[in-house]
């Protein structure tokens, strides 16, 4: 079964590499968008000395972890944005006839490798931030720095699955899904301390965006949580990612089992 998915994936990627100049330009464009977002953060610090209680290099670290994680999630789960089209055209019914899982079929259906530009820029920004913050390195922190973007990608991917699963009931629910997926990316690019009230509680703990970059960032920096959270929260992102993935899998399974087609 794994070999089948691999063949589907290789076939898609081979087609994209056939147009190398176009591919290179698209990768550069993706990285440029991320550079503009990072520039916006630095511009903010030309007017303030701290943002949510954090100085510029600390915010860049959280942004970099979030950007890398979202880039990986977009690369692997971004194809779920096409789910409404599959449902509307009846193409999803064809996936149900194959002896393969519907979720991985959708995820490998049209991987756009140009999205790797976001991830590459995020990694570069993360390398810069790690070298410009005063971090007391230990083997545990090295492992955390490597695991945080991967755990964040799983969390983002799980959010993507759950948000897009709504389209099984609301075929035109893509905008709702986008508000959660891309909204989560915007939320996690800054310390959660800049938000207040219901938005922080929803996006930080229900989604759960705070475990993508904020808490791992605090653990790497050796800082206490201004919101009063315990220190161990900075180290449990992999566990949160595992729980999110299991929950997303259950939601997808429930949605597929209750799928009855569009009637078209």
C-alpha positions as CSV (number, residue, x, y, z in Angstrom):
1,X,0.0,0.0,0.0
2,X,2.8,2.4,0.9
3,X,4.4,1.6,-2.5
4,X,1.1,2.6,-4.3
5,X,1.1,6.0,-2.5
6,X,4.8,6.5,-3.3
7,X,4.1,5.9,-7.0
8,X,1.3,8.4,-7.1
9,X,3.5,11.0,-5.4
10,X,6.4,10.4,-7.7
11,X,4.2,10.8,-10.7
12,X,2.9,14.1,-9.5
13,X,6.4,15.4,-8.6
14,X,7.9,14.3,-11.9
15,X,5.4,16.4,-13.8
16,X,6.3,19.5,-11.8
17,X,10.0,19.1,-12.4
18,X,9.4,19.0,-16.1
19,X,9.1,22.8,-16.1
20,X,12.2,23.7,-14.0
21,X,12.2,27.4,-14.7
22,X,8.6,27.8,-13.7
23,X,9.1,25.7,-10.7
24,X,12.1,27.8,-9.6
25,X,10.2,31.0,-10.0
26,X,7.2,29.7,-8.0
27,X,9.5,28.5,-5.1
28,X,11.2,31.9,-5.0
29,X,7.7,33.6,-5.0
30,X,6.6,31.5,-2.0
31,X,9.8,32.4,-0.1
32,X,9.3,36.1,-1.1
33,X,5.8,36.2,0.5
34,X,7.3,34.9,3.7
35,X,10.1,37.5,3.6
36,X,7.4,40.2,3.3
37,X,5.6,38.8,6.3
38,X,8.8,38.8,8.3
39,X,9.6,42.3,7.2
40,X,6.2,43.4,8.5
41,X,7.2,42.1,11.9
42,X,10.5,44.0,11.9
43,X,8.8,47.2,10.9
44,X,6.5,46.9,13.9
45,X,9.7,46.9,16.1
46,X,10.7,50.2,14.6
47,X,7.9,51.7,16.6
48,X,7.9,49.5,19.7
49,X,10.6,47.8,21.8
50,X,8.5,44.8,22.7
51,X,5.5,42.9,21.3
52,X,3.4,41.1,23.9
53,X,6.4,41.2,26.2
54,X,8.9,39.8,23.7
55,X,11.7,41.5,21.9
56,X,12.3,41.3,18.2
57,X,14.6,38.2,17.9
58,X,12.3,36.2,20.3
59,X,9.3,37.0,18.1
60,X,11.2,36.1,15.0
61,X,12.0,32.7,16.6
62,X,8.3,32.0,17.1
63,X,7.5,33.3,13.6
64,X,10.1,31.0,12.1
65,X,8.9,27.9,13.9
66,X,5.3,28.7,12.8
67,X,6.3,29.4,9.2
68,X,8.3,26.2,8.9
69,X,5.6,24.1,10.4
70,X,2.9,25.7,8.3
71,X,5.0,25.3,5.2
72,X,5.4,21.5,5.9
73,X,1.7,21.2,6.5
74,X,0.8,23.2,3.4
75,X,3.0,20.9,1.4
76,X,1.4,17.7,2.7
77,X,-2.1,18.7,3.6
78,X,-2.8,21.7,1.4
79,X,-4.4,19.5,-1.3
80,X,-7.4,19.1,1.1
81,X,-8.5,22.6,-0.2
82,X,-9.6,20.7,-3.3
83,X,-12.0,18.5,-1.4
84,X,-15.1,20.7,-2.2
85,X,-14.3,20.3,-5.9
86,X,-14.0,16.5,-5.5
87,X,-17.3,16.3,-3.7
88,X,-19.1,18.7,-6.1
89,X,-17.9,16.8,-9.2
90,X,-18.5,13.4,-7.7
91,X,-14.8,12.5,-7.9
92,X,-14.7,11.7,-4.2
93,X,-17.0,8.7,-4.9
94,X,-14.2,7.3,-7.1
95,X,-11.8,7.4,-4.2
96,X,-14.2,5.3,-2.1
97,X,-14.0,2.5,-4.7
98,X,-10.3,2.1,-4.4
99,X,-8.7,-0.2,-1.8
100,X,-6.9,2.8,-0.3
101,X,-7.6,5.3,2.4
102,X,-9.5,8.3,1.2
103,X,-7.5,10.8,3.3
104,X,-4.0,9.9,2.0
105,X,-5.4,9.7,-1.6
106,X,-6.5,13.3,-1.4
107,X,-3.3,14.4,0.3
108,X,-1.1,12.9,-2.5
109,X,-3.4,13.7,-5.3
110,X,-1.8,17.0,-6.3
111,X,1.2,17.9,-4.1
112,X,2.6,21.2,-5.2
113,X,6.3,21.2,-4.4
114,X,6.6,24.9,-5.0
115,X,5.2,25.3,-1.5
116,X,8.6,24.2,-0.3
117,X,9.7,27.8,-0.7
118,X,7.8,28.7,2.5
119,X,9.5,25.9,4.4
120,X,13.0,26.8,3.2
121,X,12.6,30.5,4.2
122,X,11.2,29.4,7.6
123,X,14.2,27.2,8.2
124,X,16.5,30.1,7.2
125,X,14.7,32.4,9.6
126,X,14.8,29.8,12.3
127,X,18.6,29.4,11.9
128,X,18.9,33.2,12.2
129,X,16.7,33.5,15.3
130,X,18.4,30.6,17.1
131,X,21.8,32.2,16.6
132,X,20.6,35.6,17.7
133,X,18.9,34.6,20.9
134,X,20.7,33.8,24.1
135,X,19.8,30.1,24.4
136,X,21.4,27.9,27.0
137,X,21.7,24.8,24.7
138,X,21.3,21.3,26.1
139,X,20.6,18.0,24.3
140,X,17.0,18.4,25.2
141,X,16.7,21.8,23.6
142,X,18.5,20.7,20.5
143,X,15.9,17.9,20.2
144,X,13.1,20.4,20.9
145,X,14.4,22.8,18.2
146,X,14.3,19.9,15.7
147,X,10.9,18.5,16.8
148,X,9.0,21.7,17.2
149,X,8.4,22.5,13.5
150,X,7.5,18.8,12.8
151,X,5.0,18.7,15.7
152,X,3.7,22.1,14.6
153,X,3.2,20.7,11.0
154,X,1.2,17.8,12.4
155,X,-1.0,20.2,14.4
156,X,-1.6,22.4,11.4
157,X,-2.2,19.3,9.2
158,X,-4.8,18.0,11.8
159,X,-6.5,21.4,11.8
160,X,-6.6,21.2,8.0
161,X,-8.2,17.8,8.1
162,X,-10.9,18.8,10.6
163,X,-11.6,22.1,8.9
164,X,-12.0,20.6,5.5
165,X,-14.1,17.7,6.8
166,X,-16.8,20.3,7.3
167,X,-17.1,20.3,3.5
168,X,-18.8,16.9,3.6
169,X,-21.8,18.7,5.1
170,X,-21.3,22.1,3.6
171,X,-20.0,21.6,0.1
172,X,-19.3,25.3,-0.2
173,X,-17.6,25.5,3.1
174,X,-14.1,26.2,1.8
175,X,-14.0,29.8,3.1
176,X,-14.9,28.5,6.5
177,X,-12.1,26.0,6.3
178,X,-9.6,28.6,5.1
179,X,-10.5,30.9,8.0
180,X,-9.4,28.2,10.4
181,X,-6.3,26.9,8.6
182,X,-4.8,30.1,7.3
183,X,-6.1,32.0,10.3
184,X,-4.2,29.5,12.5
185,X,-1.0,30.4,10.7
186,X,-1.5,34.1,11.2
187,X,-2.3,33.5,14.9
188,X,0.8,31.4,15.6
189,X,3.2,33.9,13.9
190,X,3.0,36.1,17.0
191,X,3.2,35.5,20.7
192,X,-0.3,34.6,22.0
193,X,0.2,37.3,24.6
194,X,-0.7,39.9,22.0
195,X,-4.2,38.5,21.8
196,X,-6.9,38.7,24.5
197,X,-10.2,37.2,25.5
198,X,-12.1,34.5,23.6
199,X,-9.8,34.6,20.5
200,X,-6.7,33.6,22.6
201,X,-8.6,30.8,24.3
202,X,-10.0,29.5,21.1
203,X,-7.0,29.7,18.8
204,X,-4.4,28.8,21.5
205,X,-6.0,25.9,23.2
206,X,-9.0,24.6,21.3
207,X,-7.2,24.7,17.9
208,X,-4.4,24.4,19.6
209,X,-2.1,27.0,18.1
210,X,-0.2,27.9,21.2
211,X,1.7,24.5,21.0
212,X,3.0,25.2,17.5
213,X,5.5,28.0,18.3
214,X,4.6,29.9,21.5
215,X,5.3,27.2,24.1
216,X,8.2,25.6,22.3
217,X,9.7,29.1,21.9
218,X,9.4,29.8,25.6
219,X,11.1,26.5,26.4
220,X,14.0,27.2,24.0
221,X,14.4,30.7,25.4
222,X,14.2,29.6,29.0
223,X,11.4,32.1,29.7
224,X,8.5,31.9,32.0
225,X,5.1,32.1,30.5
226,X,3.7,35.7,31.0
227,X,0.2,34.1,31.1
228,X,1.2,31.9,34.0
229,X,1.3,28.5,32.3
230,X,3.5,25.7,33.7
231,X,6.9,25.2,32.2
232,X,6.2,21.7,31.0
233,X,3.8,23.0,28.3
234,X,6.9,24.0,26.2
235,X,7.9,20.3,25.9
236,X,4.7,18.5,25.1
237,X,4.1,19.7,21.5
238,X,4.7,16.2,20.1
239,X,2.1,14.8,22.5
240,X,-0.4,17.5,21.5
241,X,0.4,16.8,17.9
242,X,-0.3,13.1,18.4
243,X,-3.6,13.8,20.1
244,X,-4.5,16.3,17.3
245,X,-3.7,13.7,14.6
246,X,-5.8,11.0,16.3
247,X,-8.7,13.4,16.8
248,X,-8.5,14.6,13.1
249,X,-8.4,10.9,12.0
250,X,-11.6,10.2,13.9
251,X,-13.3,13.3,12.6
252,X,-12.4,12.3,9.0
253,X,-13.6,8.8,9.5
254,X,-16.9,9.9,10.9
255,X,-17.4,12.4,8.0
256,X,-16.6,9.8,5.3
257,X,-18.9,7.2,6.9
258,X,-21.8,9.7,6.9
259,X,-21.0,11.0,3.4
260,X,-24.0,10.4,1.0
261,X,-22.8,12.3,-2.1
262,X,-24.0,15.5,-3.5
263,X,-26.8,14.0,-5.6
264,X,-25.3,15.4,-8.8
